[in-house]
Amino acid sequence: MRIDGISLVQSLGIINFILLLFQLSSGRHWIRVKIGVHRKVGLVLVATATLHGFLALVTAN
């Protein structure tokens, strides 16, 4: 699945990686953020990871 020539699955994978790095960094207190921000980013990570996995399964077949 592509939007303007860019793979949506690949884009979501890159976004997930960035969100995962943020979660790791804020969880280990390498960067300081409020707990509410950490939780909200975690929810966004779950949503994008689910969408990423679903789209990868749909487009693989």
HELIX and SHEET records of a PDB file:
HELIX    1   1 LEU A    8  GLY A   27  1                                  20    
HELIX    2   2 ILE A   35  ALA A   60  1                                  26    
SHEET    1   A 2 ARG A   2  ILE A   3  0                                        
SHEET    2   A 2 ILE A   6  SER A   7 -1                                        
END                                                                             
